[in-house]
Amino acid sequence: MSLVEKDLKYIWHPFNHKGTEIVPIVKAEGAYIFGEDGKKYIDGFSSWWVNMHGHCHPYIAKKIADQALELEHVAFGGFTHPQAVKLAERLVNLLPENIDKIFFSDNGSTANEVALKMAIQYWYNQGESRNKFITFTNDYHGDTFGSMSLTARGGFNEPFERFLFDVEFVDTPNEENRKDVLARFEGLLKSDDVAAFIFEPIVQGAAGMLMHSPEILSEMIALCQKYNVVTIADEVLTGFYRTGKFFSSDHLKIKPDIICLSKGVTGGFMTMGVTAVDEKIFKAFDSENKKHTFLHGHSYTGNTLACAAANANLDLFEKEETQQNIQRIVKQQSGFIAKIKSHPKLRDARNFGTIAAIELDTEGESSYFNTEGNDAYKWFMDKGIVIRPLGNVLIMIPPYCIKEEDLNYIYSQIELFLEKVA
Ligand SMILES: Cc1ncc(COP(=O)(O)O)c(C=O)c1O
């Protein structure tokens, strides 16, 4: 039996429906992944937006291997270890100034789930019961029940909808709708029943890299402060320079109380979630009363190998070369988007930092369930490029080690695709 035949016999893949083609990958290096047949692909989507400095980066790989021989894992309830302490200290120093405590979990969904539970218990510990959450229309926060509840309703969570708690959805702000959005938002905050406002800051990934105004988002956070509502920035996608700065929150004048990280935190090597909080949040739990304890934890919380990978990832961000690469990618992406923006076969083209997206002008609405992207996916795979589309939106989020010529190759193939196929 071939690898793919055995795979089909034994494995249930995420997000794959019947008939979805599975490509066996056996090796990777830098921005490339290699198929079983030897075919080389440029990883233009950083393997679901997780990879930062390239695949199998020898520095990160060695740090994980060294750690595995020293201390592979220890329970994080009642114990600690040097890699976790080092990582937490570094993250606190890198994140906005108000952030001063790090809570570890396993992935992006759990980072948000933890934030949501913290926000609820923050009020509970103070003898208040607040029942409402606010999020943006089209936001995506993950696949666990809490994070699904905070996610836009629709195809992703339709079968579960009756089990999800109610959330108020507010449109993302731009210069045209600014007044209406702020008025509706303030109206909701005035109810005194809002526990928290959770948002994907500036870029809404799963919705197709939709982008909104950092200035107006800052005003919304300021309003939350005025009405004493907890603010949570879901930076699972946007963290680690995806938007050109270390964190998307660095573009905001007013900083959130809680910042959730995952994906890029380990450079794309290991799974880890981070929920980073300010003093106000932590203080509400720092109590002699056992009932005020945050009773949430996973077996692999604070895993040493994940922490070692994350520390090595941060080391690589300190290199001048990494910073230059990020700035070069920002420039390349904005140059290409400016060039292609008014192409007749596109509904839109947009970029922010290292993220770029083009929206094919296909039949039907732009959404994950728009099937036009399927043909594009196959076409680009054939050309040795992985840009896994979200519906009819083609997305480029490359690892920072991608060579200038490889990114230009992706652009040239997009132009060819638009000319010949779309
Ligand atoms: C903004 C955002 N939040 C949360 C998640 C969920 O992360 P995970 O897939 O690690 O559970 C994602 C995943 O794409 C995301 O983009």
The ligand as an ORCA input file, in Angstrom:
! r2SCAN-3c Opt
* xyz 0 1
  C      -6.913     34.431     14.786
  C      -6.949     32.972     15.113
  N      -7.329     32.600     16.340
  C      -7.357     31.313     16.702
  C      -7.012     30.317     15.812
  C      -7.074     28.891     16.241
  O      -5.775     28.383     16.429
  P      -5.513     26.816     16.459
  O      -5.769     26.321     15.069
  O      -4.074     26.691     16.851
  O      -6.426     26.222     17.454
  C      -6.607     30.665     14.521
  C      -6.247     29.619     13.551
  O      -6.165     29.821     12.368
  C      -6.576     32.025     14.166
  O      -6.209     32.428     12.936
*
